[in-house]
Amino acid sequence: MPLRDHFSAVWLRFTRHIDGPLMAIVLLLLAVGAIVLFSASAPDTGRFIQQMKSIGVALIVMWIVASIPPHRLAQIALPLYLVGVLLLVAVALFGVSVNGSRRWLALGSFRFQPSELLKLAVPLLLAWYFQKVEARINLGNFLIAMLLIALPAWLIKRQPDLGTALLVAASGFYVLYLARLSWKVIFLMIAATVPTIWLFAHDYQKQRVLAFLDPGADPLRSGYHTLQASIAIGSGGLTGKGWMQGTQAHLDFLPERHTDFIFAVYGEEFGLIGNIVLLALYAALLLRALMIASHASSLFDRLLAGTITLMLFTYAAVNMGMVSGILPVVGVPLPFISYGGTAMFSLFICIGILMSIQTHRKLVST
């Protein structure tokens, strides 16, 4: 075989489970993320370098996951969920505490946040469960599913990490919705959950909600994040101040500028036009994910792909809404943009699952 044909064959085997359109969109988002993170982290480039390393490893993880057939993913759903819950218990007992929150496990010099694993493990388990009972889904099945959602959500809320707990619960409820749980039941659950969350919320969490309603009431404490982010986005105007030229970020007015509030850095430096470009990239990502979900070949695949799509939408919408001041401040990173290794791994695993569902469907059909 000629050398050129050999390399072509190797390349085809390497990329056979990579969905081209989805990969292109993700790479564009990563490029935007690298540009804005470099600016947000300046003059210290340590975070930027660490993020590039995390992305490199995450791409390998994505490729591995994309190569696994969906029915194999279904087989690990229950073990993954059980391991995730055990890790949450380990966090409660032995976790590393940072800024008053016990959310991480230390593995040598590496810190791991098990709650990120549950964002994926919960919908994976529920999709597997509903496929098992596909022929006879009833209210009892939904009640069991709610318990499976409530356990990890409660453990994460205790850390305390209300934002992640709500996202884990949302990922589970997306599966219930896609499995055709009645809208009336979903509305009743939300109506019962919201006052319960407020009753057991910590004081600082309640202050965040109150600051969202009136950030000017406490501009130097609970309303500080929202006000500074709004100033940053507003000062960007139509075209922005230019890369590395944002004053709110580089004069240290903007808190958490490389993680939860990185969208404010982006908005200040690239303005409304830049925001529209970013929104278009997220819209393209969601449309491609929806297309994969609509063409899925089994109930498990459809539930999982649909839930991942809704999760990606939720992360982007909640982060942008939080930074823009139209939602309360919660710890939700901007997908593929914010700094964070564990969150990046979980995102790429989700992308790998979407690719697995799409490419293995093609292989089966051919």
N, C-alpha and C positions, 0 to 999 in steps of 0.2 A: 504493500500500500504506500503511495507517495506520502511524503511528510506532510504536505498541505492537507491531504484527505484525512490523515491521522489526526491532525490538530482539529480539523472540522468535526470529526466524530467525537473527539474528547469534549469539545465545546458544546456540542449538542447534548451529550450525556449530562454535562455539568448544568446546563440551563433548561433541561426538559421540563422541570417542575417550577420554573420561574415565569410568572405571568408578566409579560413585557410591559403592557400599559400601567399596571399597578406598580411595578418596580420603577418605571420612569417617574411617576408622580411622587413616589416616596423619595427618590433621589433628589428631585427638585425641592421638596420640603426640607430635606437634610441640608441642602446647599444654603437655603434661606436661614435655617437654624444655625449653621456654622458661622455665617456672616454676622448675624445679630448676637450670637453668644460671644464671639471674639470681641465685639464692641462692648457688650455688657460686662465682660470679665476684665477688660483692660484697666490698668497696665499689667495685671497678673494674668499670664497665659496658662497657668497650671490647670484651671478648670477646662479650658478649651482643649488642651492636649489630652486630658483624661476623658473628655467627651468623645474625642476622635477615636481613642482606644476602645471605649465602650461601644461605639457604633461599629467598629471593625468586628468585634466579637459578636455583637448582636446580628450582624449580617450573616455570619457563619451559622448562628443559631437559627435564623430565619430559613436559610437554605436547608438545614437538617430537617426542620419541622415541615417545610414544603415537600420534602421527599417522602414523608410518612403518609401512607394512605389514610383517609378519614376514618375508616373502620378501625384502624390501629389506634388512632387518637381516642376513639370511643372506648377502647379497652382500658386505657389508662385513666379515664375520667374519675372513677371512684378512688383508686389509690392516690391520685393527685390531690383530690379534695381532702382525703383523710390526712395526708402529709401536710397540706396547708393548714388545716385546723390544729394539728399537733405543733406545728411551728408557731402558730399564734399563741398557743398555751405556753410554749417555751419562751416566747417574747415576754409574756406576763410574768414568768418566773425568773428568767435570766437575761432579759433584753437590756440593750444599751439605752440609757436615758439621755436625751438631748433636748434642751430648752423645756424641761418639764414633761416631755412626752417619751414614753417607752415604746418605740416602734421598730427597733432594729435588733438583729442578731449579729454579733461580731464573729467573723470567720477569719482569724488572723488579722491582717490589716484591712480586710474587705468587710464592709457592712452590708447586710442584706435585709430588705424590708419584705417580710413574708406576706403582708397585706396585698402587695402588688400581685403575688401569685394567685390570690383568691379572686381577683378581678377576672381571671381566666378560668380558674378551677370551678367556680360556681356555675357559670353558663355551660361549661363543658359537661359537668355532671348532670345538670337539668336537661340538657339536650339529649344526653344518653338515656336518662330516666324516661323521658316522654317518648322516645323511640321504642323503649322496651314495652311501654303500655299503650302504644299508638292505637291499637284496635279497641281499647276500652277506657279511654281517658274520662275520668269523672271528677267530681268535686273533691273526693278523698285524695286523689293524686295531687291536686293543686295544694291541698293542706299540707301534705308531706313535703312538697316542694318549698312551701313557705317556711317550714321549719329548717330545711336545709339552707335556706337563705339567711334566716334569722341568727343561726348559731355563729357563723363567722362575722356577720355584721355586728353582733353584740360584742364579740371579742375585740374587734378592731375599734369600736366605739370606746371601749374601756381604756385604750392606750394613752391618752384619748386622741382619736383621729376621726372626727365626725364626718369630714369631707370624704375620706376614703371609704368609710362605712356606708355612707349613702350611695357612693358609686358602686360598691359591691352589691348592695341591695338593688340598685337600679339595674345592674347587669342581670340579676336573677329575675326581676320583674319583666324585663324585656323578653326573656324566654317564655314566661307565663303569658304575656300578651300575644306573642307569635304563636303560642300553642292554643290560642283562642279562649283564654279566660275571659269571662264576661266583663265588659267595661264597668258595669254596676259594682261588681265585686272589687275591681281595681280601685274605683273611686272610694268605696267604703273603707278599704285598707289604707288608702292615703289619708282619708279624713280621720281615721283612728290613729295613724302613725304620727302625724305632724304635732298634735298637742302632746303626745307621749315624748317625742324627741325634745320639745321645748321644756317639758317638766324635768327631764333628767340631764339637760344640757349644762355644761359648766358655765360659770359666770362670763368668762372671756368669749365663749361661743355666743352667748346671748348678746353680749356687747357688740359683736360683729354684725348681728342681724339689726340691732338698733342703729348702729353706725351706717348701715346700708340705707335705712329709712331716712336718716338725717346725719350725714357725715360731718356737717359743720357744727354739730352740738359738742363734739369732742375732737377738734381738728389736730391736736398734738398726740392723741393716743389712739382710741379705737377707730377714729375716722381718718387717721393719717394716711394709711395705705391707699384708700379710695381717692382721697383728694389729690395726692401726689401723682397717682396714675392718671387721673383725669386731666391734670395739668400737663403731664407729659404728652398724652395723646392729642389734646387740644392744641398744644404749641407746635405740633408737627405740621399743622395746616394741610394744604393740598399736596405738596411734594416732599415735605419733611425738611429737616435741618441738614441732612446729609449723614453718611456713615461716619461713625465715631464723633459726631458733632453734637449729640444730645446733651443738653445741660442738666436735665433732671437726673439722668443716670450717672454722668461723669462728675457731677458735683455732689454725689451721694445723697440727693434728696429722695430718690426712689428706692424703697426697701425691696429685698428679695428680687433684685433686677435680673438675675441670671436663672431664676427658677419660675416661681408662680407669676411674677410680674414682668416677664421678658417681653410680652406683647406690648407693654407700654414703651419699652425701649425701642422696639421695632416701629411702633406708630409715631414716635417722636422723630426718628431718624428718616423714615421713608414716607410718612404722611398718609393721606387718604388714598392716594394711588397705590402705594405699597400695600395698604390694608386690603384693597380690592383684589390685588394680585394674590395675596395670601388666601383670601376667602375663595377665590376661583380655584386655587390648588386644592383646598379642602373639599370644595364642591365636586371637583373631578375625582378625588379619592373616594368620596362617598358614593358617587354615581357608579364607579367601577365596582365597588364592593357590593352595591345593590344588584348590579347586573350578575355578579357571581352568585349571590344568594338566590336570585330569581331562577337561575339555571341549575341550581343544585339538584342532585339526583335522589336524595333521600331526606326523610324528615329530620334526621340528626344534622345533616349538612345544612339544610335550610334554616333550622333554628339557630345553629351556631354561627353561620355566616350573617344572618339577619341581626343577631344580637351583637356581634362584633361591629357591624356597621353602625348600629345605634349607639354603641359604646364610644366609637370614634367621634361620632357627632356630639355626644354628650360632653366628652372631654374638651373638645374645641369650643363648643358653645358656652359651657360653664366658665372656662378660663377667660375667654374674651368678654363674656358678660360681667364676670367678677372685676376684671381690670377696667372695664368701661363704666362701672358703677351701676349697672342695671341688675346685678345679682349680688348677694352677700359674699364676703370674702371667705373662700374655702381653699384648702390646699390641693388644688388641681393643676397639674402641669399642662402646658400647651404641647400637644402631640408633635413629636419629631423636632421641636424647637427648644423647649426648656432643657436645662441641664439636669441630669440624673441618670445614673447607670441602670438601676433596677427598673425604673419606669420605661427606659428605652428598650430593655430586654423584653418586657411584657408586651410592648407595642409591636416589636418585630416578630414575636411569637404569634400575635394575632394576624399580622400580615402573612406569615408563613402558613397559617391555617387556611386563610383565604386562598392562597396560591395552591395549597394541597387540594382543596375542594374543587378549584377550577381545573387544574391540570390533570388530576386523576379522573375527573368526569370526562375529559376529552379522551384519555387513554381507554376508559371503559367503553365509550361510544364508538371508538375506532377499532 
